[in-house]
Amino acid sequence: MSRDHTSRVGFFTDTSVCIGCKACEVACKEWNLLPDDGFELLGMSFDNTGGLSASTWRHVAFVEQPPERDSGVRWLMASDVCKHCTHAGCLDVCPTGALFRTEFDTVVVQQDICNGCGYCVSACPYGVIDRREGDGRAWKCTMCYDRLHGGLEPACAKACPTDSIQFGPLDELRERAAQRVERLHADGTAGARLYGADPHDGVGGAGAFFLLLDEPEVYGLPPDPVVPTRDLGRMWRYAGAAAVAFLAAAVSAFAGGRAR
């Protein structure tokens, strides 16, 4: 990728070819110097991180589905990450300007400006952004902002051995993803669908979207995410109109009282 980048970039994660190796998790932690999350397995799962957090910016979910009739157990694996939303609630509510939209159209937290207020945590419809224990500041995926400046792809995509995680211009990724879904449907995988690729969804489309093989809830993803600040502009307009109407009524009442 060249430095004279002009188009929006993002991630396309094709879960149909994810093998659950967690190379993306390891590469993310190594490049970004993220602390470990402990090394205890969660129940009977091979997952020791459990979900996205302030210290885990890529998380590979292991979903074991019970057998149906004569079929065996089906494993679904998916590498989750911050969605870098078009309409980012975390960005909207940050009072210090710690969160900003980069020239690559990604959303990044500046730790030297974050005051740990936590507003961004509750504003994320995916539950991605988090505050680190003992630190208090908010942390999340930066899409390897420093690597992008150097013309490199993010560490997770670089490390993925199956190209489950693909990085590039977002428009190109969406076209590629749509073609991939068509091929899967033609091959009999009827459950294949895209998640986060629709620019008209509740977050205006995600900068990191996914090909899923089942309903979003199966993967722990909200089925219809909506950024909490989506209607903020309209609410302010209503509030402004109400204030003007109230002021006009007050002036009218005052003027009428003086006339009497």
C-alpha positions in Angstrom: 0.0 0.0 0.0 1.4 3.4 -1.0 1.7 6.4 1.3 -0.5 8.5 -1.1 -3.5 6.5 0.0 -6.9 8.1 -0.8 -9.5 5.3 -0.5 -10.8 3.9 2.8 -9.2 0.7 3.9 -10.5 -2.1 6.1 -10.7 -5.8 7.0 -12.7 -8.5 5.4 -12.7 -11.6 7.6 -13.8 -14.8 5.9 -14.8 -17.1 8.7 -15.3 -20.0 6.3 -11.6 -20.5 5.9 -10.6 -19.7 9.5 -8.8 -22.6 11.2 -8.7 -21.2 14.7 -4.9 -21.1 14.8 -4.9 -17.8 16.7 -1.9 -16.5 14.7 -3.8 -13.2 14.3 -4.1 -12.9 18.1 -0.4 -13.6 18.7 0.7 -11.2 15.9 -1.5 -8.4 17.2 -0.2 -8.8 20.7 3.4 -9.0 19.6 3.3 -6.0 17.3 1.3 -3.8 19.7 3.1 -5.0 22.9 -0.2 -6.0 24.5 -0.2 -7.8 27.9 -1.4 -11.3 28.1 -4.8 -12.2 29.4 -3.8 -15.2 31.5 -3.3 -18.7 30.3 -6.2 -20.6 31.7 -8.6 -22.3 29.3 -12.2 -21.2 29.5 -14.2 -24.3 30.4 -13.7 -27.0 27.7 -12.8 -24.4 25.0 -9.4 -23.9 23.4 -10.0 -20.2 23.9 -8.0 -18.5 26.7 -8.9 -14.9 25.9 -12.7 -15.1 25.9 -13.4 -12.0 23.9 -12.2 -8.6 22.8 -10.8 -6.4 25.5 -8.4 -3.6 26.2 -5.5 -6.1 25.9 -7.0 -8.4 23.2 -7.6 -6.5 20.0 -8.2 -9.7 17.9 -10.1 -12.6 19.3 -10.7 -15.9 17.7 -14.0 -17.4 18.8 -14.5 -21.2 18.9 -18.2 -22.1 18.5 -19.0 -25.8 18.8 -22.4 -26.7 17.4 -24.1 -30.0 18.4 -24.5 -32.7 15.7 -27.7 -32.8 13.7 -29.0 -36.3 12.7 -26.1 -38.1 11.0 -23.8 -35.2 10.8 -21.0 -34.7 13.3 -20.1 -31.7 15.5 -19.6 -28.5 13.5 -17.0 -26.1 14.6 -17.3 -22.4 13.6 -14.3 -20.2 14.1 -14.1 -16.5 13.6 -11.5 -13.8 14.3 -13.3 -10.7 15.7 -11.9 -7.2 15.8 -13.0 -3.5 16.2 -15.4 -2.6 13.4 -14.0 0.9 12.7 -17.6 2.0 12.1 -18.6 4.7 9.6 -20.7 6.3 12.3 -18.6 5.6 15.3 -20.4 6.2 18.6 -17.1 6.1 20.6 -15.7 8.9 18.5 -18.9 11.0 18.9 -19.0 10.9 22.7 -15.3 11.4 23.5 -15.0 14.7 25.4 -11.2 15.1 25.1 -10.6 14.3 21.4 -8.6 11.2 22.3 -10.5 9.3 19.6 -9.9 10.5 16.1 -10.6 9.4 12.5 -7.4 8.9 10.6 -6.5 9.6 7.0 -7.2 5.9 6.4 -10.8 6.3 7.7 -10.1 4.2 10.7 -10.8 5.1 14.4 -7.9 5.3 16.8 -7.5 6.2 20.5 -4.7 8.5 21.6 -3.6 7.2 25.0 -1.8 10.4 25.9 -5.1 12.3 25.7 -7.6 9.7 27.0 -8.8 10.6 30.5 -10.4 7.3 31.2 -14.0 8.6 31.4 -15.4 5.5 29.8 -18.0 7.2 27.7 -16.7 5.5 24.6 -17.2 2.0 26.3 -20.9 2.4 26.6 -21.2 4.1 23.1 -19.9 1.0 21.2 -22.8 -1.2 20.0 -20.4 -4.1 19.7 -18.9 -4.0 23.2 -15.4 -3.7 21.6 -13.7 -0.8 23.3 -12.6 -1.3 26.9 -10.6 0.3 29.7 -7.5 -1.6 31.0 -7.5 -2.6 34.6 -4.9 -0.7 36.6 -4.5 1.8 33.7 -8.1 3.2 33.3 -7.6 4.4 29.8 -9.5 3.1 26.8 -7.8 0.7 24.3 -8.8 -1.0 21.1 -7.6 -2.1 17.7 -5.8 0.7 15.7 -5.7 -1.4 12.5 -2.0 -1.1 13.0 -2.0 2.6 12.3 1.8 2.8 12.6 2.2 0.0 10.1 -0.1 1.7 7.6 2.1 4.7 7.7 5.0 2.5 6.7 3.1 1.0 3.8 2.6 -2.3 5.6 -0.6 -4.3 6.1 -1.8 -4.9 9.7 0.0 -7.6 11.7 -3.1 -9.9 12.0 -3.7 -10.0 8.2 0.0 -10.5 7.6 0.1 -13.5 9.9 -3.1 -15.2 8.8 -2.0 -18.4 7.0 -5.4 -19.0 5.2 -6.2 -15.4 4.1 -9.2 -15.5 6.4 -8.3 -12.0 7.3 -7.9 -9.8 4.2 -6.9 -6.1 4.2 -7.2 -3.5 1.5 -9.4 -0.8 0.0 -12.8 -1.3 1.5 -14.8 -1.1 -1.8 -12.6 -3.8 -3.3 -13.0 -6.0 -0.2 -16.8 -5.7 -0.4 -16.9 -6.7 -4.1 -14.6 -9.7 -3.3 -16.8 -10.7 -0.3 -20.0 -10.6 -2.4 -18.4 -12.9 -5.0 -17.2 -15.2 -2.2 -20.8 -15.5 -0.9 -22.1 -16.3 -4.3 -19.5 -19.1 -4.7 -20.4 -20.6 -1.3 -24.1 -20.5 -2.1 -23.5 -22.2 -5.5 -21.5 -24.9 -3.6 -24.4 -25.5 -1.3 -23.4 -23.4 1.7 -26.8 -21.7 2.1 -26.0 -20.1 5.4 -23.2 -17.9 4.2 -23.9 -14.2 4.7 -22.1 -10.9 5.1 -22.1 -9.0 8.3 -21.2 -5.3 8.5 -20.9 -4.8 4.8 -24.1 -2.8 4.3 -23.5 0.9 4.3 -27.1 1.5 5.2 -27.0 -0.5 8.5 -27.1 1.0 12.0 -23.5 2.0 12.0 -23.3 3.2 8.4 -21.3 0.1 7.4 -18.3 -1.2 9.1 -14.6 -0.8 8.2 -14.1 -4.4 9.3 -16.8 -6.8 8.1 -17.3 -10.5 8.1 -18.5 -13.5 6.1 -20.4 -15.7 8.5 -21.8 -19.2 8.1 -24.6 -18.8 10.6 -26.6 -16.1 12.4 -24.5 -13.3 14.0 -25.7 -14.3 17.5 -24.0 -17.6 17.1 -20.7 -15.8 17.0 -21.6 -13.4 19.8 -22.3 -10.5 17.5 -25.4 -8.3 17.8 -27.9 -9.0 15.0 -28.8 -5.4 14.3 -26.2 -3.0 15.8 -27.1 0.7 16.0 -24.7 3.4 17.0 -26.3 5.2 20.1 -25.5 8.6 18.6 -27.1 8.0 15.2 -30.0 10.3 15.9 -28.1 12.9 17.9 -28.3 15.5 15.2 -32.1 15.1 14.8 -32.5 15.2 18.6 -30.5 18.5 18.8 -32.7 20.0 16.0 -35.8 19.0 17.9 -34.4 20.5 21.1 -33.5 23.7 19.3 -36.9 24.0 17.8 -38.5 23.4 21.2 -36.3 26.1 22.8 -37.2 28.6 20.1 -40.9 27.9 20.6 -40.6 28.2 24.4 -38.7 31.5 24.1 -41.3 32.8 21.6 -44.1 31.9 24.0 -42.3 33.5 26.9 -41.7 36.8 24.9 -45.3 36.8 23.8 -46.6 36.3 27.4 -44.2 39.0 28.7 -45.3 41.4 25.9 -49.0 40.7 26.6 -48.5 41.3 30.3 -46.9 44.7 29.7 -49.7 45.7 27.3 -52.3 45.0 30.0 
